[in-house]
Amino acid sequence: MVDTFGFWHYRTVTETDLIVYEFSRFKVERGDFSHFLAQFALDKLATGRRLRTMMNSVLFCIQGYEQDDREIHSIPEIRSFYRAFHEHWPYWLYFCNLDDDNLKMMVLCCLDSFIAVKRDGHSEVQVEFDVKELLAFLSRDFAPMNLVCERAEMFEDRIEQRTKAIFAYFKLPFQRE
């Protein structure tokens, strides 16, 4: 069995780096994200401007389940992996790219309940979840996000912009406190 993981950069249309981090099936099944943490644990991250450029720049992928007909959020090994990964690295709201559904799938793996419905003639699975559970998950994650924002020496207006973007991404109303 080959123990693989991938990590690389590429340029996006906006000329900012997008970090794509791929976990292999081997790593997922073993719950092993140690290679990632060795590079991206909070104490390993840059500070200031260099860290600010990493906001919205990470895309996580899981390789090795392409032949599995189940949706990512329905595969127990992936659900367990993302839950454990989130426990050790709760900074998703700061780093994860909001331009696709990847973060939604990761969060869905961490929720306790949801309903997935595949309708005949439709290629996409529709997923319904408890909005209160999602809000509870997100509210717990704003503290780690703010910790990274502080480390990145960000101004309040940029933190608020990111918070609004996260609410919009999850199609939730944003209310200023």
OpenMM code with the backbone's topology and positions (N, CA, C; nanometers):
from openmm import Vec3, app, unit

residues = "MET VAL ASP THR PHE GLY PHE TRP HIS TYR ARG THR VAL THR GLU THR ASP LEU ILE VAL TYR GLU PHE SER ARG PHE LYS VAL GLU ARG GLY ASP PHE SER HIS PHE LEU ALA GLN PHE ALA LEU ASP LYS LEU ALA THR GLY ARG ARG LEU ARG THR MET MET ASN SER VAL LEU PHE CYS ILE GLN GLY TYR GLU GLN ASP ASP ARG GLU ILE HIS SER ILE PRO GLU ILE ARG SER PHE TYR ARG ALA PHE HIS GLU HIS TRP PRO TYR TRP LEU TYR PHE CYS ASN LEU ASP ASP ASP ASN LEU LYS MET MET VAL LEU CYS CYS LEU ASP SER PHE ILE ALA VAL LYS ARG ASP GLY HIS SER GLU VAL GLN VAL GLU PHE ASP VAL LYS GLU LEU LEU ALA PHE LEU SER ARG ASP PHE ALA PRO MET ASN LEU VAL CYS GLU ARG ALA GLU MET PHE GLU ASP ARG ILE GLU GLN ARG THR LYS ALA ILE PHE ALA TYR PHE LYS LEU PRO PHE GLN ARG GLU".split()
positions = [
    Vec3(0.0842, -0.1173, 0.0000),
    Vec3(0.0000, 0.0000, 0.0000),
    Vec3(0.0891, 0.1242, 0.0000),
    Vec3(0.0542, 0.2203, -0.0808),
    Vec3(0.1326, 0.3422, -0.0927),
    Vec3(0.0755, 0.4485, 0.0008),
    Vec3(0.1627, 0.5101, 0.0769),
    Vec3(0.1237, 0.6180, 0.1676),
    Vec3(0.1476, 0.7491, 0.0937),
    Vec3(0.0398, 0.8126, 0.0480),
    Vec3(0.0573, 0.9345, -0.0303),
    Vec3(-0.0187, 1.0501, 0.0312),
    Vec3(0.0289, 1.1669, 0.0029),
    Vec3(-0.0414, 1.2902, 0.0325),
    Vec3(0.0087, 1.3903, -0.0681),
    Vec3(-0.0706, 1.4891, -0.0982),
    Vec3(-0.0284, 1.5888, -0.1946),
    Vec3(-0.0425, 1.7273, -0.1368),
    Vec3(0.0401, 1.8146, -0.1840),
    Vec3(0.0366, 1.9530, -0.1397),
    Vec3(0.1016, 2.0356, -0.2492),
    Vec3(0.0323, 2.1335, -0.2979),
    Vec3(0.0909, 2.2166, -0.4010),
    Vec3(0.0203, 2.3508, -0.4076),
    Vec3(0.0802, 2.4442, -0.4812),
    Vec3(0.0227, 2.5772, -0.5034),
    Vec3(-0.0085, 2.5906, -0.6517),
    Vec3(-0.1077, 2.6717, -0.6834),
    Vec3(-0.1248, 2.7136, -0.8208),
    Vec3(-0.1884, 2.8511, -0.8210),
    Vec3(-0.1798, 2.9194, -0.9322),
    Vec3(-0.2325, 3.0553, -0.9411),
    Vec3(-0.3797, 3.0510, -0.9797),
    Vec3(-0.4593, 3.1342, -0.9153),
    Vec3(-0.5997, 3.1465, -0.9522),
    Vec3(-0.6141, 3.2663, -1.0445),
    Vec3(-0.7342, 3.2878, -1.0917),
    Vec3(-0.7606, 3.3985, -1.1827),
    Vec3(-0.7286, 3.5325, -1.1182),
    Vec3(-0.7456, 3.5416, -0.9881),
    Vec3(-0.7229, 3.6683, -0.9189),
    Vec3(-0.5753, 3.6914, -0.8846),
    Vec3(-0.4888, 3.6035, -0.9309),
    Vec3(-0.3453, 3.6163, -0.9070),
    Vec3(-0.3062, 3.5987, -0.7606),
    Vec3(-0.3852, 3.5281, -0.6850),
    Vec3(-0.3460, 3.4936, -0.5490),
    Vec3(-0.3254, 3.3437, -0.5423),
    Vec3(-0.2370, 3.3022, -0.4554),
    Vec3(-0.2100, 3.1595, -0.4429),
    Vec3(-0.3270, 3.0878, -0.3794),
    Vec3(-0.3608, 2.9738, -0.4355),
    Vec3(-0.4592, 2.8854, -0.3760),
    Vec3(-0.3826, 2.7613, -0.3341),
    Vec3(-0.3890, 2.7287, -0.2075),
    Vec3(-0.3190, 2.6121, -0.1561),
    Vec3(-0.4156, 2.4951, -0.1603),
    Vec3(-0.3807, 2.3949, -0.2362),
    Vec3(-0.4634, 2.2750, -0.2447),
    Vec3(-0.3932, 2.1676, -0.1639),
    Vec3(-0.4618, 2.1203, -0.0611),
    Vec3(-0.4037, 2.0157, 0.0220),
    Vec3(-0.4885, 1.8909, 0.0076),
    Vec3(-0.4261, 1.7853, -0.0368),
    Vec3(-0.4966, 1.6605, -0.0641),
    Vec3(-0.4584, 1.5546, 0.0380),
    Vec3(-0.5598, 1.4966, 0.1007),
    Vec3(-0.5391, 1.3853, 0.1921),
    Vec3(-0.5698, 1.2565, 0.1166),
    Vec3(-0.4816, 1.1589, 0.1276),
    Vec3(-0.5043, 1.0307, 0.0619),
    Vec3(-0.6032, 0.9463, 0.1411),
    Vec3(-0.6591, 0.8482, 0.0770),
    Vec3(-0.7495, 0.7545, 0.1448),
    Vec3(-0.6758, 0.6860, 0.2598),
    Vec3(-0.5494, 0.6534, 0.2362),
    Vec3(-0.4658, 0.5907, 0.3391),
    Vec3(-0.4632, 0.6779, 0.4641),
    Vec3(-0.4396, 0.8087, 0.4474),
    Vec3(-0.4341, 0.9024, 0.5611),
    Vec3(-0.5716, 0.9178, 0.6263),
    Vec3(-0.6752, 0.9241, 0.5446),
    Vec3(-0.8116, 0.9395, 0.5970),
    Vec3(-0.8485, 0.8204, 0.6841),
    Vec3(-0.8252, 0.7006, 0.6350),
    Vec3(-0.8637, 0.5807, 0.7080),
    Vec3(-0.7853, 0.5645, 0.8376),
    Vec3(-0.6692, 0.6241, 0.8459),
    Vec3(-0.5887, 0.6185, 0.9671),
    Vec3(-0.6053, 0.7428, 1.0547),
    Vec3(-0.6850, 0.8370, 1.0063),
    Vec3(-0.7040, 0.9603, 1.0822),
    Vec3(-0.5746, 1.0376, 1.0988),
    Vec3(-0.4907, 1.0347, 0.9977),
    Vec3(-0.3570, 1.0925, 1.0068),
    Vec3(-0.3480, 1.2237, 0.9277),
    Vec3(-0.3412, 1.3331, 0.9988),
    Vec3(-0.3213, 1.4638, 0.9363),
    Vec3(-0.1955, 1.5291, 0.9935),
    Vec3(-0.1061, 1.4454, 1.0448),
    Vec3(0.0150, 1.4956, 1.1103),
    Vec3(0.1050, 1.5736, 1.0140),
    Vec3(0.1130, 1.5316, 0.8886),
    Vec3(0.1949, 1.6035, 0.7908),
    Vec3(0.1427, 1.7457, 0.7729),
    Vec3(0.0114, 1.7585, 0.7653),
    Vec3(-0.0485, 1.8911, 0.7525),
    Vec3(-0.0160, 1.9766, 0.8751),
    Vec3(-0.0378, 1.9210, 0.9942),
    Vec3(-0.0132, 1.9962, 1.1176),
    Vec3(0.1338, 2.0333, 1.1330),
    Vec3(0.2233, 1.9502, 1.0823),
    Vec3(0.3661, 1.9818, 1.0898),
    Vec3(0.3982, 2.1097, 1.0129),
    Vec3(0.3152, 2.1406, 0.9136),
    Vec3(0.3376, 2.2610, 0.8335),
    Vec3(0.2464, 2.3771, 0.8703),
    Vec3(0.1246, 2.3462, 0.9175),
    Vec3(0.0238, 2.4500, 0.9337),
    Vec3(-0.0349, 2.4618, 1.0747),
    Vec3(0.0270, 2.4025, 1.1734),
    Vec3(-0.0182, 2.4245, 1.3113),
    Vec3(-0.0080, 2.5740, 1.3391),
    Vec3(-0.0891, 2.6236, 1.4296),
    Vec3(-0.0940, 2.7677, 1.4545),
    Vec3(0.0439, 2.8260, 1.4829),
    Vec3(0.1247, 2.7570, 1.5608),
    Vec3(0.2580, 2.8092, 1.5943),
    Vec3(0.3555, 2.8042, 1.4772),
    Vec3(0.3203, 2.7353, 1.3699),
    Vec3(0.4064, 2.7277, 1.2505),
    Vec3(0.3697, 2.8345, 1.1472),
    Vec3(0.2538, 2.8959, 1.1632),
    Vec3(0.2057, 2.9919, 1.0647),
    Vec3(0.2803, 3.1242, 1.0727),
    Vec3(0.2867, 3.1886, 0.9593),
    Vec3(0.3442, 3.3225, 0.9534),
    Vec3(0.2567, 3.4161, 1.0361),
    Vec3(0.2998, 3.5391, 1.0458),
    Vec3(0.2205, 3.6414, 1.1138),
    Vec3(0.2046, 3.7599, 1.0193),
    Vec3(0.1226, 3.8554, 1.0609),
    Vec3(0.1084, 3.9793, 0.9848),
    Vec3(0.0629, 3.9598, 0.8415),
    Vec3(0.1215, 4.0374, 0.7537),
    Vec3(0.0813, 4.0419, 0.6126),
    Vec3(0.0853, 3.9052, 0.5455),
    Vec3(0.1900, 3.8265, 0.5715),
    Vec3(0.2009, 3.6936, 0.5085),
    Vec3(0.0835, 3.6044, 0.5466),
    Vec3(0.0395, 3.6134, 0.6707),
    Vec3(-0.0756, 3.5345, 0.7140),
    Vec3(-0.2051, 3.5916, 0.6565),
    Vec3(-0.2132, 3.7242, 0.6444),
    Vec3(-0.3339, 3.7843, 0.5852),
    Vec3(-0.3565, 3.7350, 0.4431),
    Vec3(-0.2503, 3.7123, 0.3682),
    Vec3(-0.2661, 3.6658, 0.2294),
    Vec3(-0.3169, 3.5218, 0.2216),
    Vec3(-0.3129, 3.4520, 0.3333),
    Vec3(-0.3591, 3.3127, 0.3338),
    Vec3(-0.5092, 3.2994, 0.3612),
    Vec3(-0.5748, 3.4105, 0.3965),
    Vec3(-0.7196, 3.4038, 0.4173),
    Vec3(-0.7866, 3.3643, 0.2865),
    Vec3(-0.8829, 3.2705, 0.2950),
    Vec3(-0.9600, 3.2263, 0.1787),
    Vec3(-0.8728, 3.1571, 0.0740),
    Vec3(-0.7635, 3.0960, 0.1162),
    Vec3(-0.6682, 3.0442, 0.0181),
    Vec3(-0.6480, 2.8930, 0.0199),
    Vec3(-0.7190, 2.8201, 0.1062),
    Vec3(-0.6929, 2.6765, 0.1179),
    Vec3(-0.8138, 2.5970, 0.0702),
    Vec3(-0.7839, 2.4955, -0.0085),
    Vec3(-0.8849, 2.4029, -0.0582),
    Vec3(-0.8410, 2.2627, -0.0186),
    Vec3(-0.9228, 2.1950, 0.0603),
    Vec3(-0.8914, 2.0588, 0.1034),
    Vec3(-0.9610, 1.9590, 0.0119),
    Vec3(-0.8891, 1.8525, -0.0206),
    Vec3(-0.9436, 1.7467, -0.1048),
    Vec3(-0.9101, 1.6118, -0.0421),
    Vec3(-0.9935, 1.5145, -0.0735),
    Vec3(-0.9663, 1.3778, -0.0317),
    Vec3(-0.9601, 1.2923, -0.1566),
    Vec3(-0.8530, 1.2202, -0.1710),
    Vec3(-0.8279, 1.1381, -0.2882),
    Vec3(-0.8442, 0.9918, -0.2513),
    Vec3(-0.8975, 0.9141, -0.3441),
    Vec3(-0.9054, 0.7706, -0.3231),
    Vec3(-1.0464, 0.7165, -0.3091),
    Vec3(-1.1453, 0.8031, -0.3127),
    Vec3(-1.2854, 0.7606, -0.3000),
    Vec3(-1.3627, 0.7861, -0.4293),
    Vec3(-1.2919, 0.8066, -0.5392),
    Vec3(-1.3572, 0.8411, -0.6657),
    Vec3(-1.4530, 0.7316, -0.7142),
    Vec3(-1.4231, 0.6064, -0.6820),
    Vec3(-1.5080, 0.4947, -0.7253),
    Vec3(-1.6248, 0.4696, -0.6313),
    Vec3(-1.6285, 0.5397, -0.5193),
    Vec3(-1.7355, 0.5234, -0.4211),
    Vec3(-1.8551, 0.6074, -0.4652),
    Vec3(-1.9716, 0.5457, -0.4766),
    Vec3(-2.0918, 0.6154, -0.5223),
    Vec3(-2.1522, 0.7076, -0.4168),
    Vec3(-2.1134, 0.6900, -0.2917),
    Vec3(-2.1688, 0.7721, -0.1853),
    Vec3(-2.1136, 0.9143, -0.1917),
    Vec3(-2.1933, 1.0057, -0.1410),
    Vec3(-2.1473, 1.1435, -0.1277),
    Vec3(-2.0445, 1.1489, -0.0151),
    Vec3(-1.9530, 1.2429, -0.0228),
    Vec3(-1.8461, 1.2582, 0.0762),
    Vec3(-1.9019, 1.2593, 0.2186),
    Vec3(-2.0089, 1.3345, 0.2395),
    Vec3(-2.0655, 1.3488, 0.3744),
    Vec3(-2.1336, 1.2219, 0.4238),
    Vec3(-2.1463, 1.1210, 0.3381),
    Vec3(-2.2102, 0.9947, 0.3769),
    Vec3(-2.1096, 0.8829, 0.4026),
    Vec3(-1.9833, 0.9098, 0.3858),
    Vec3(-1.8802, 0.8078, 0.4045),
    Vec3(-1.8269, 0.8185, 0.5474),
    Vec3(-1.8526, 0.7168, 0.6306),
    Vec3(-1.8152, 0.7254, 0.7729),
    Vec3(-1.6680, 0.7577, 0.7973),
    Vec3(-1.5778, 0.7026, 0.7191),
    Vec3(-1.4349, 0.7280, 0.7388),
    Vec3(-1.4018, 0.8759, 0.7160),
    Vec3(-1.4645, 0.9348, 0.6152),
    Vec3(-1.4387, 1.0760, 0.5852),
    Vec3(-1.5017, 1.1638, 0.6930),
    Vec3(-1.6209, 1.1291, 0.7371),
    Vec3(-1.6855, 1.2052, 0.8460),
    Vec3(-1.5974, 1.2030, 0.9714),
    Vec3(-1.5495, 1.0855, 1.0069),
    Vec3(-1.4628, 1.0733, 1.1256),
    Vec3(-1.3342, 1.1524, 1.1076),
    Vec3(-1.2774, 1.1450, 0.9879),
    Vec3(-1.1533, 1.2165, 0.9598),
    Vec3(-1.1720, 1.3671, 0.9758),
    Vec3(-1.2756, 1.4223, 0.9103),
    Vec3(-1.2962, 1.5671, 0.9181),
    Vec3(-1.3299, 1.6122, 1.0598),
    Vec3(-1.4027, 1.5315, 1.1346),
    Vec3(-1.4326, 1.5674, 1.2733),
    Vec3(-1.3040, 1.5739, 1.3566),
    Vec3(-1.2192, 1.4747, 1.3416),
    Vec3(-1.0924, 1.4728, 1.4155),
    Vec3(-1.0010, 1.5860, 1.3679),
    Vec3(-0.9954, 1.6067, 1.2376),
    Vec3(-0.9130, 1.7128, 1.1813),
    Vec3(-0.9587, 1.8485, 1.2357),
    Vec3(-1.0891, 1.8693, 1.2392),
    Vec3(-1.1426, 1.9948, 1.2898),
    Vec3(-1.1100, 2.0152, 1.4376),
    Vec3(-1.1130, 1.9076, 1.5147),
    Vec3(-1.0774, 1.9168, 1.6575),
    Vec3(-0.9343, 1.9663, 1.6752),
    Vec3(-0.8452, 1.9215, 1.5883),
    Vec3(-0.7034, 1.9573, 1.5990),
    Vec3(-0.6686, 2.0876, 1.5276),
    Vec3(-0.7486, 2.1251, 1.4285),
    Vec3(-0.7183, 2.2443, 1.3492),
    Vec3(-0.8501, 2.3152, 1.3158),
    Vec3(-0.9028, 2.3946, 1.4097),
    Vec3(-1.0356, 2.4566, 1.3932),
    Vec3(-1.0352, 2.5915, 1.3202),
    Vec3(-0.9426, 2.6114, 1.2296),
    Vec3(-0.9251, 2.7411, 1.1648),
    Vec3(-0.9854, 2.7470, 1.0243),
    Vec3(-1.0780, 2.6578, 0.9979),
    Vec3(-1.1367, 2.6475, 0.8641),
    Vec3(-1.1969, 2.7785, 0.8154),
    Vec3(-1.2679, 2.8513, 0.9033),
    Vec3(-1.3381, 2.9716, 0.8591),
    Vec3(-1.2426, 3.0801, 0.8105),
    Vec3(-1.1223, 3.0800, 0.8596),
    Vec3(-1.0232, 3.1773, 0.8131),
    Vec3(-0.9619, 3.1330, 0.6800),
    Vec3(-0.9198, 3.0091, 0.6733),
    Vec3(-0.8381, 2.9637, 0.5613),
    Vec3(-0.9154, 2.9100, 0.4414),
    Vec3(-1.0247, 2.8407, 0.4632),
    Vec3(-1.0917, 2.7715, 0.3525),
    Vec3(-1.1457, 2.8677, 0.2480),
    Vec3(-1.1250, 2.8305, 0.1236),
    Vec3(-1.1721, 2.9073, 0.0101),
    Vec3(-1.3237, 2.8945, 0.0005),
    Vec3(-1.3901, 3.0056, -0.0228),
    Vec3(-1.5361, 3.0075, -0.0274),
    Vec3(-1.5914, 3.0074, -0.1695),
    Vec3(-1.5090, 2.9749, -0.2676),
    Vec3(-1.5525, 2.9804, -0.4070),
    Vec3(-1.6163, 2.8512, -0.4568),
    Vec3(-1.6180, 2.7473, -0.3750),
    Vec3(-1.6856, 2.6230, -0.4142),
    Vec3(-1.7504, 2.5608, -0.2907),
    Vec3(-1.8061, 2.4426, -0.3035),
    Vec3(-1.8797, 2.3797, -0.1940),
    Vec3(-1.7934, 2.2951, -0.1010),
    Vec3(-1.6639, 2.3014, -0.1155),
    Vec3(-1.5750, 2.2157, -0.0371),
    Vec3(-1.5907, 2.2354, 0.1140),
    Vec3(-1.5899, 2.3589, 0.1590),
    Vec3(-1.6056, 2.3859, 0.3020),
    Vec3(-1.7424, 2.3369, 0.3506),
    Vec3(-1.8454, 2.3544, 0.2694),
    Vec3(-1.9788, 2.3062, 0.3085),
    Vec3(-1.9757, 2.1557, 0.3331),
    Vec3(-1.9090, 2.0817, 0.2464),
    Vec3(-1.9008, 1.9364, 0.2636),
    Vec3(-1.8232, 1.9011, 0.3899),
    Vec3(-1.7157, 1.9733, 0.4170),
    Vec3(-1.6370, 1.9475, 0.5369),
    Vec3(-1.7214, 1.9723, 0.6624),
    Vec3(-1.7924, 2.0833, 0.6645),
    Vec3(-1.8766, 2.1165, 0.7796),
    Vec3(-1.9885, 2.0146, 0.7935),
    Vec3(-2.0484, 1.9761, 0.6822),
    Vec3(-2.1552, 1.8761, 0.6852),
    Vec3(-2.1066, 1.7463, 0.7498),
    Vec3(-1.9816, 1.7114, 0.7252),
    Vec3(-1.9239, 1.5912, 0.7872),
    Vec3(-1.9178, 1.6042, 0.9393),
    Vec3(-1.9142, 1.7258, 0.9884),
    Vec3(-1.9034, 1.7488, 1.1327),
    Vec3(-2.0380, 1.7626, 1.2018),
    Vec3(-2.1441, 1.7791, 1.1250),
    Vec3(-2.2771, 1.7925, 1.1843),
    Vec3(-2.3323, 1.6551, 1.2199),
    Vec3(-2.4117, 1.6502, 1.3249),
    Vec3(-2.4681, 1.5231, 1.3708),
    Vec3(-2.5855, 1.4756, 1.2869),
    Vec3(-2.6624, 1.5699, 1.2330),
    Vec3(-2.7806, 1.5268, 1.1592),
    Vec3(-2.8001, 1.6083, 1.0320),
    Vec3(-2.8412, 1.5380, 0.9294),
    Vec3(-2.8767, 1.5998, 0.8029),
    Vec3(-2.9570, 1.4983, 0.7229),
    Vec3(-3.0252, 1.5480, 0.6223),
    Vec3(-3.1014, 1.4615, 0.5322),
    Vec3(-3.0495, 1.4875, 0.3920),
    Vec3(-3.0094, 1.3821, 0.3237),
    Vec3(-2.9628, 1.3927, 0.1857),
    Vec3(-3.0640, 1.3222, 0.0960),
    Vec3(-3.1087, 1.3923, -0.0077),
    Vec3(-3.2091, 1.3386, -0.0987),
    Vec3(-3.1577, 1.3471, -0.2411),
    Vec3(-3.1585, 1.2341, -0.3099),
    Vec3(-3.1211, 1.2298, -0.4520),
    Vec3(-3.2497, 1.2064, -0.5291),
    Vec3(-3.2847, 1.3003, -0.6127),
    Vec3(-3.4078, 1.2906, -0.6901),
    Vec3(-3.3777, 1.2345, -0.8286),
    Vec3(-3.4681, 1.1505, -0.8767),
    Vec3(-3.4529, 1.0951, -1.0110),
    Vec3(-3.4426, 1.2077, -1.1123),
    Vec3(-3.3479, 1.1933, -1.2038),
    Vec3(-3.3300, 1.2926, -1.3085),
    Vec3(-3.2424, 1.4101, -1.2695),
    Vec3(-3.1996, 1.4165, -1.1449),
    Vec3(-3.1120, 1.5252, -1.0991),
    Vec3(-2.9760, 1.4671, -1.0630),
    Vec3(-2.8713, 1.5337, -1.1059),
    Vec3(-2.7370, 1.4829, -1.0784),
    Vec3(-2.6888, 1.5177, -0.9374),
    Vec3(-2.7403, 1.6252, -0.8814),
    Vec3(-2.6937, 1.6692, -0.7502),
    Vec3(-2.7820, 1.6167, -0.6383),
    Vec3(-2.7192, 1.5895, -0.5271),
    Vec3(-2.7898, 1.5491, -0.4064),
    Vec3(-2.8260, 1.6761, -0.3302),
    Vec3(-2.9505, 1.6841, -0.2859),
    Vec3(-2.9920, 1.7978, -0.2050),
    Vec3(-2.9783, 1.7594, -0.0582),
    Vec3(-2.9181, 1.8482, 0.0181),
    Vec3(-2.8921, 1.8206, 0.1584),
    Vec3(-2.9629, 1.9243, 0.2444),
    Vec3(-3.0355, 1.8749, 0.3433),
    Vec3(-3.0999, 1.9620, 0.4404),
    Vec3(-3.0398, 1.9319, 0.5769),
    Vec3(-3.0207, 2.0365, 0.6567),
    Vec3(-2.9601, 2.0196, 0.7884),
    Vec3(-3.0293, 2.1130, 0.8848),
    Vec3(-3.0050, 2.0903, 1.0102),
    Vec3(-3.0600, 2.1729, 1.1165),
    Vec3(-2.9805, 2.3036, 1.1213),
    Vec3(-3.0461, 2.4136, 1.0901),
    Vec3(-2.9796, 2.5437, 1.0859),
    Vec3(-2.9224, 2.5795, 1.2227),
    Vec3(-2.9919, 2.5429, 1.3300),
    Vec3(-2.9407, 2.5719, 1.4650),
    Vec3(-2.8100, 2.4978, 1.4907),
    Vec3(-2.8009, 2.3744, 1.4430),
    Vec3(-2.6767, 2.2984, 1.4598),
    Vec3(-2.5638, 2.3622, 1.3800),
    Vec3(-2.5945, 2.4063, 1.2576),
    Vec3(-2.4938, 2.4747, 1.1758),
    Vec3(-2.4486, 2.6034, 1.2438),
    Vec3(-2.5422, 2.6819, 1.2932),
    Vec3(-2.5067, 2.8066, 1.3609),
    Vec3(-2.4212, 2.7807, 1.4853),
    Vec3(-2.4534, 2.6753, 1.5590),
    Vec3(-2.3735, 2.6406, 1.6777),
    Vec3(-2.2310, 2.6040, 1.6361),
    Vec3(-2.2181, 2.5259, 1.5287),
    Vec3(-2.0863, 2.4881, 1.4776),
    Vec3(-2.0076, 2.6127, 1.4369),
    Vec3(-2.0705, 2.6993, 1.3586),
    Vec3(-2.0028, 2.8205, 1.3118),
    Vec3(-1.9675, 2.9124, 1.4271),
    Vec3(-2.0585, 2.9279, 1.5227),
    Vec3(-2.0298, 3.0195, 1.6343),
    Vec3(-1.9092, 2.9729, 1.7149),
    Vec3(-1.8912, 2.8421, 1.7278),
    Vec3(-1.7718, 2.7901, 1.7977),
    Vec3(-1.6451, 2.8186, 1.7169),
    Vec3(-1.6587, 2.8261, 1.5849),
    Vec3(-1.5413, 2.8445, 1.4999),
    Vec3(-1.4994, 2.9899, 1.4815),
    Vec3(-1.5847, 3.0830, 1.5208),
    Vec3(-1.5440, 3.2229, 1.5060),
    Vec3(-1.4317, 3.2604, 1.6025),
    Vec3(-1.4258, 3.1989, 1.7189),
    Vec3(-1.3159, 3.2283, 1.8122),
    Vec3(-1.1806, 3.1873, 1.7533),
    Vec3(-1.1649, 3.0638, 1.6988),
    Vec3(-1.0383, 3.0298, 1.6337),
    Vec3(-1.0087, 3.1194, 1.5129),
    Vec3(-1.1133, 3.1542, 1.4351),
    Vec3(-1.0920, 3.2442, 1.3216),
    Vec3(-1.0383, 3.3781, 1.3705),
    Vec3(-1.0985, 3.4305, 1.4769),
    Vec3(-1.0534, 3.5595, 1.5296),
    Vec3(-0.9117, 3.5525, 1.5855),
    Vec3(-0.8746, 3.4393, 1.6400),
    Vec3(-0.7382, 3.4200, 1.6884),
    Vec3(-0.6377, 3.4332, 1.5734),
    Vec3(-0.6708, 3.3725, 1.4594),
    Vec3(-0.5835, 3.3830, 1.3420),
    Vec3(-0.5855, 3.5262, 1.2882),
    Vec3(-0.7009, 3.5898, 1.2884),
    Vec3(-0.7101, 3.7291, 1.2444),
    Vec3(-0.6214, 3.8194, 1.3295),
    Vec3(-0.6216, 3.7939, 1.4583),
    Vec3(-0.5365, 3.8704, 1.5496),
    Vec3(-0.3892, 3.8473, 1.5165),
    Vec3(-0.3536, 3.7230, 1.4943),
    Vec3(-0.2153, 3.6887, 1.4580),
    Vec3(-0.1745, 3.7536, 1.3248),
    Vec3(-0.2751, 3.7690, 1.2365),
    Vec3(-0.2510, 3.8313, 1.1059),
    Vec3(-0.2557, 3.9834, 1.1124),
    Vec3(-0.2818, 4.0370, 1.2325),
    Vec3(-0.2870, 4.1816, 1.2547),
    Vec3(-0.3898, 4.2496, 1.1635),
    Vec3(-0.5092, 4.1902, 1.1592),
    Vec3(-0.6150, 4.2409, 1.0727),
    Vec3(-0.6981, 4.3462, 1.1437),
    Vec3(-0.7480, 4.4415, 1.0649),
    Vec3(-0.8385, 4.5434, 1.1165),
    Vec3(-0.9796, 4.4855, 1.1254),
    Vec3(-1.0587, 4.5434, 1.2137),
    Vec3(-1.1950, 4.4966, 1.2391),
    Vec3(-1.2808, 4.4908, 1.1127),
    Vec3(-1.2663, 4.5882, 1.0230),
    Vec3(-1.3512, 4.5895, 0.9035),
    Vec3(-1.3252, 4.4681, 0.8136),
    Vec3(-1.2014, 4.4253, 0.8064),
    Vec3(-1.1698, 4.3068, 0.7244),
    Vec3(-1.2223, 4.1794, 0.7915),
    Vec3(-1.2168, 4.1744, 0.9226),
    Vec3(-1.2709, 4.0601, 0.9962),
    Vec3(-1.4223, 4.0543, 0.9752),
    Vec3(-1.4875, 4.1693, 0.9797),
    Vec3(-1.6319, 4.1732, 0.9571),
    Vec3(-1.6658, 4.1310, 0.8138),
    Vec3(-1.5854, 4.1730, 0.7166),
    Vec3(-1.6078, 4.1313, 0.5772),
    Vec3(-1.6010, 3.9796, 0.5633),
    Vec3(-1.5036, 3.9198, 0.6289),
    Vec3(-1.4903, 3.7737, 0.6229),
    Vec3(-1.6100, 3.7071, 0.6904),
    Vec3(-1.6511, 3.7598, 0.8031),
    Vec3(-1.7659, 3.7043, 0.8740),
    Vec3(-1.8905, 3.7112, 0.7861),
    Vec3(-1.9130, 3.8247, 0.7219),
    Vec3(-2.0272, 3.8391, 0.6309),
    Vec3(-2.0174, 3.7390, 0.5163),
    Vec3(-1.8982, 3.7218, 0.4626),
    Vec3(-1.8783, 3.6280, 0.3510),
    Vec3(-1.9117, 3.4853, 0.3928),
    Vec3(-1.8768, 3.4498, 0.5155),
    Vec3(-1.9065, 3.3147, 0.5661),
    Vec3(-2.0570, 3.2962, 0.5806),
    Vec3(-2.1244, 3.3960, 0.6354),
    Vec3(-2.2704, 3.3873, 0.6476),
    Vec3(-2.3338, 3.3750, 0.5089),
    Vec3(-2.2880, 3.4537, 0.4141),
    Vec3(-2.3419, 3.4472, 0.2774),
    Vec3(-2.3139, 3.3106, 0.2148),
    Vec3(-2.1953, 3.2578, 0.2364),
    Vec3(-2.1561, 3.1271, 0.1820),
    Vec3(-2.2525, 3.0182, 0.2281),
    Vec3(-2.2924, 3.0245, 0.3546),
    Vec3(-2.3852, 2.9256, 0.4094),
    Vec3(-2.5317, 2.9683, 0.3954),
    Vec3(-2.5535, 3.0774, 0.3221),
    Vec3(-2.6883, 3.1302, 0.2970),
    Vec3(-2.7635, 3.1595, 0.4273),
    Vec3(-2.6924, 3.2233, 0.5187),
    Vec3(-2.7479, 3.2620, 0.6480),
    Vec3(-2.7561, 3.4131, 0.6566),
    Vec3(-2.8563, 3.4662, 0.7243),
    Vec3(-2.8637, 3.6122, 0.7390),
    Vec3(-2.7544, 3.6614, 0.8350),
    Vec3(-2.6956, 3.7740, 0.8032),
    Vec3(-2.5925, 3.8331, 0.8878),
    Vec3(-2.6547, 3.9472, 0.9665),
    Vec3(-2.6379, 3.9418, 1.0974),
    Vec3(-2.6871, 4.0488, 1.1827),
    Vec3(-2.5724, 4.0980, 1.2694),
    Vec3(-2.5475, 4.2245, 1.2616),
    Vec3(-2.4421, 4.2858, 1.3425),
    Vec3(-2.4873, 4.2940, 1.4866),
    Vec3(-2.3978, 4.2602, 1.5779),
    Vec3(-2.4333, 4.2656, 1.7218),
    Vec3(-2.4133, 4.4030, 1.7774),
] * unit.nanometer
topology = app.Topology()
chain = topology.addChain("A")
for resn in residues:
    res = topology.addResidue(resn, chain)
    for name in ("N", "CA", "C"):
        topology.addAtom(name, app.Element.getBySymbol(name[0]), res)
